[in-house]
Amino acid sequence: MSTQGFRIVITGKGGVGKTTITSLLSHLFAGRGYSVLAVDEDPQMNLPYAIGVSPEDAESIVPLSKNLDYIEEKTGARPDSGYGLMFSLNPDVSDVVERFGMKGPNGVNILVMGTVVKAATGCLCPENTLLDAVMRHINLREGEIILMDTQAGVEHFGRAIAKGFNQAILVADPTFNAVQVVKHAAELARELEIRDIHLVINRVRSPGDITKVTRMLAGHEELFSGKYYIPYDEMMSLFDPDVRPILDEPSEFVDGVRELMMSLEMHGLLRA
Ligand SMILES: Nc1ncnc2c1ncn2[C@@H]1O[C@H](COP(=O)(O)OP(=O)(O)OP(=O)(O)O)[C@@H](O)[C@H]1O
């Protein structure tokens, strides 16, 4: 089956639940028999822990943005060596998942990209060139669902969409700032002609939260293909950061993420 429709990028303000939701989706898709590649673009590298990689293994991961040997091998320039202007702008990174992907629980593959501080401005440097090539490459991989957890900030999100991600999950919690960020991201996604934009309002605690967010979204609803209000679940703090235990518990939070997964699957199959 073609999985080209399943290039999913997750964004939103810091701390709203992006990593948790990316991890739950990774396990839920894997549980449905899909091969999943979860990509962490956040330099804090929380995703492996949330997916359930052991702390020892997670600590051994070097993000690609800091893997100077690989950057030099592929681009011909070493970032820490005062490189000149001569480096490959089109490095062949087709081996990246096989060499640096980590097999996590439930067979979920994890690739930690990291990010370059100057990436948002599109700086022409070997690290950035390598990460761009990796993003392009993973979008060409067949037979896998790609879920990319981005660093907070719409610039990173814009770059991912420009590199071929075709579904977006915009996560907010019921606060003004978080909702402002998703409105901005949705407008950008629209400009970049991405059609499947799923809005998640996470950590909803009361009907009042829904009323408040509905008011804040007034005039912007048409930007989203679907809206999901996902409840606060105090069990999360018991297991944090590993999401796996909560998958075995009755949880409205997980039910909400499962509903989101079904919608992503439907949109992905339609675009396949
Ligand atoms: N529905 C929920 N109910 C209760 N706690 C939640 C829920 N969703 C996420 N959390 C908790 O909120 C915290 C932040 O979540 P998470 O790390 O996934 O956010 P993030 O957006 O990825 O953060 P960052 O931008 O720092 O990477 C975590 O402690 C997580 O366990």
The ligand as a MOL file (V3000), in Angstrom:
LIG
                    3D

  0  0  0     0  0            999 V3000
M  V30 BEGIN CTAB
M  V30 COUNTS 31 33 0 0 0
M  V30 BEGIN ATOM
M  V30 1 N -4.1570 15.3680 27.7540 0
M  V30 2 C -3.2140 15.4980 28.7070 0
M  V30 3 N -3.5470 15.3970 30.0160 0
M  V30 4 C -2.6400 15.5770 30.9960 0
M  V30 5 N -1.3450 15.8530 30.7760 0
M  V30 6 C -0.9410 15.9630 29.4840 0
M  V30 7 C -1.8420 15.7830 28.3850 0
M  V30 8 N -1.1400 15.9580 27.2350 0
M  V30 9 C 0.1330 16.2090 27.5820 0
M  V30 10 N 0.2580 16.2180 28.9330 0
M  V30 11 C 1.4770 16.5140 29.7200 0
M  V30 12 O 1.8840 17.8520 29.3940 0
M  V30 13 C 3.3030 17.9680 29.4360 0
M  V30 14 C 3.8170 18.5640 28.1270 0
M  V30 15 O 3.5570 17.6430 27.0980 0
M  V30 16 P 4.5730 17.4430 25.8780 0
M  V30 17 O 5.9680 17.2750 26.3670 0
M  V30 18 O 3.9840 16.3750 25.0260 0
M  V30 19 O 4.4350 18.8660 25.1870 0
M  V30 20 P 5.2590 19.4560 23.9400 0
M  V30 21 O 4.3120 20.3410 23.2260 0
M  V30 22 O 5.8670 18.3510 23.1530 0
M  V30 23 O 6.3800 20.2560 24.6930 0
M  V30 24 P 7.7270 20.9300 24.0630 0
M  V30 25 O 7.2620 22.0400 23.1960 0
M  V30 26 O 8.4510 21.3750 25.2820 0
M  V30 27 O 8.4170 19.8280 23.3050 0
M  V30 28 C 3.8330 16.5690 29.7290 0
M  V30 29 O 4.1330 16.4780 31.0950 0
M  V30 30 C 2.6710 15.6430 29.3580 0
M  V30 31 O 2.6580 14.4500 30.1350 0
M  V30 END ATOM
M  V30 BEGIN BOND
M  V30 1 1 1 2
M  V30 2 1 2 3
M  V30 3 2 2 7
M  V30 4 2 3 4
M  V30 5 1 4 5
M  V30 6 2 5 6
M  V30 7 1 6 7
M  V30 8 1 6 10
M  V30 9 1 7 8
M  V30 10 2 8 9
M  V30 11 1 9 10
M  V30 12 1 10 11
M  V30 13 1 11 12
M  V30 14 1 11 30
M  V30 15 1 12 13
M  V30 16 1 13 14
M  V30 17 1 13 28
M  V30 18 1 14 15
M  V30 19 1 15 16
M  V30 20 2 16 17
M  V30 21 1 16 18
M  V30 22 1 16 19
M  V30 23 1 19 20
M  V30 24 2 20 21
M  V30 25 1 20 22
M  V30 26 1 20 23
M  V30 27 1 23 24
M  V30 28 2 24 25
M  V30 29 1 24 26
M  V30 30 1 24 27
M  V30 31 1 28 29
M  V30 32 1 28 30
M  V30 33 1 30 31
M  V30 END BOND
M  V30 END CTAB
M  END
